[in-house]
């Protein structure tokens, strides 16, 4: 990530959009562990860099979706695969069972954090 100019929160937002597709701003925040104020600032910053754009939905004008631009998609796709390769190398010392346990624990942490953010937001 260091060579991309992306900060941790920007990477997490772009990764969520890469894997989940366009999302409302208020949905992104809990997924990437950012408060409502922080996610708005992050989306503004990435919009200025032309990595994302906001678009209105046809059903409700109040809901604005955030989606990757072609520039943002190209950046996060390359960065994510480099990150995934680094994680593969880092976890290479674990057995298959240990990797599965780690995956379950990380998912549990993520879901717990997401529900905690919803309760406090």
C-alpha positions as a printed Julia matrix, in Angstrom:
121×3 Matrix{Float64}:
   0.0     0.0     0.0
   2.82    2.4     0.74
   3.59    3.08   -2.92
  -0.03    3.9    -3.78
  -0.52    6.93   -1.58
  -3.56    5.23   -0.02
  -4.04    5.42    3.69
  -5.46    2.52    5.65
  -9.02    3.85    5.71
  -8.97    4.66    1.98
  -7.76    1.14    1.23
 -10.54   -0.37    3.36
 -13.24    1.74    1.66
 -11.99    0.97   -1.84
 -11.68   -2.73   -1.0
 -15.27   -2.82    0.29
 -16.5    -1.2    -2.93
 -14.42   -3.61   -5.02
 -15.97   -6.65   -3.35
 -19.5    -5.4    -2.56
 -20.17   -2.99   -5.44
 -21.75    0.46   -5.0
 -22.91    1.1    -1.43
 -24.62    3.92    0.49
 -22.16    5.97    2.55
 -23.87    4.96    5.81
 -23.42    1.28    4.93
 -19.71    1.6     4.17
 -18.72    3.1     7.53
 -19.55    0.1     9.75
 -18.03   -2.31    7.23
 -14.66   -0.54    7.4
 -14.76    0.56   11.05
 -15.24    4.28   10.41
 -17.62    6.65   12.18
 -20.23    8.55   10.13
 -18.08   11.7    10.18
 -14.91    9.85    9.23
 -16.5     7.97    6.35
 -17.85   11.21    4.87
 -14.4    12.8     5.02
 -12.81    9.67    3.49
 -15.33    9.58    0.62
 -14.83   13.32    0.0
 -11.05   12.79   -0.13
 -11.31    9.87   -2.55
 -13.86   11.7    -4.68
 -11.39   14.58   -5.1
  -8.76   12.06   -6.26
 -11.33   10.62   -8.73
 -11.23    7.14   -7.11
 -14.97    7.15   -6.3
 -18.09    9.04   -7.24
 -21.41    9.55   -5.53
 -24.58    8.91   -7.49
 -28.25    9.24   -6.64
 -30.5     6.22   -6.65
 -33.69    6.2    -8.63
 -35.87    5.2    -5.67
 -34.84    7.72   -3.02
 -33.06   11.01   -3.72
 -31.75   11.12   -0.14
 -29.74    7.93   -0.65
 -26.44    8.45   -2.45
 -24.42    5.46   -3.53
 -20.64    5.51   -3.61
 -19.08    3.61   -6.5
 -15.59    3.06   -7.84
 -14.5     5.01  -10.89
 -12.39    3.2   -13.49
  -9.32    4.89  -11.97
 -10.28    3.74   -8.46
 -11.09    0.21   -9.64
  -7.71   -0.14  -11.37
  -5.86    1.13   -8.3
  -7.63   -1.04   -5.72
  -7.61   -4.16   -7.89
  -3.83   -4.04   -8.23
  -3.28   -2.97   -4.63
  -5.64   -5.61   -3.24
  -3.96   -8.47   -5.1
  -0.55   -7.33   -3.88
  -1.96   -7.16   -0.34
  -3.52  -10.63   -0.73
  -0.19  -12.05   -1.91
   1.58  -10.51    1.09
  -1.03  -12.01    3.45
  -0.6   -15.39    1.75
   3.14  -15.2     2.39
   2.61  -14.11    5.99
   0.2   -16.95    6.75
   2.28  -19.54    4.91
   3.68  -20.82    8.21
   0.21  -21.86    9.39
  -1.33  -25.28    8.81
  -4.61  -25.56    6.92
  -6.5   -25.95   10.21
  -4.76  -22.89   11.71
  -5.61  -20.82    8.62
  -9.27  -21.83    8.86
  -9.29  -20.94   12.56
  -7.67  -17.58   11.83
 -10.24  -16.88    9.12
 -13.13  -17.71   11.47
 -11.67  -15.5    14.21
 -11.12  -12.56   11.87
 -14.69  -12.83   10.58
 -15.95  -12.93   14.16
 -13.95   -9.81   15.01
 -15.26   -8.02   11.92
 -18.88   -8.89   12.61
 -18.51   -7.91   16.25
 -16.98   -4.58   15.33
 -19.66   -3.94   12.69
 -22.5    -4.53   15.17
 -20.72   -2.42   17.81
 -20.41    0.46   15.32
 -24.12    0.21   14.47
 -25.08    0.35   18.16
 -22.91    3.4    18.9
 -23.6     5.21   15.59
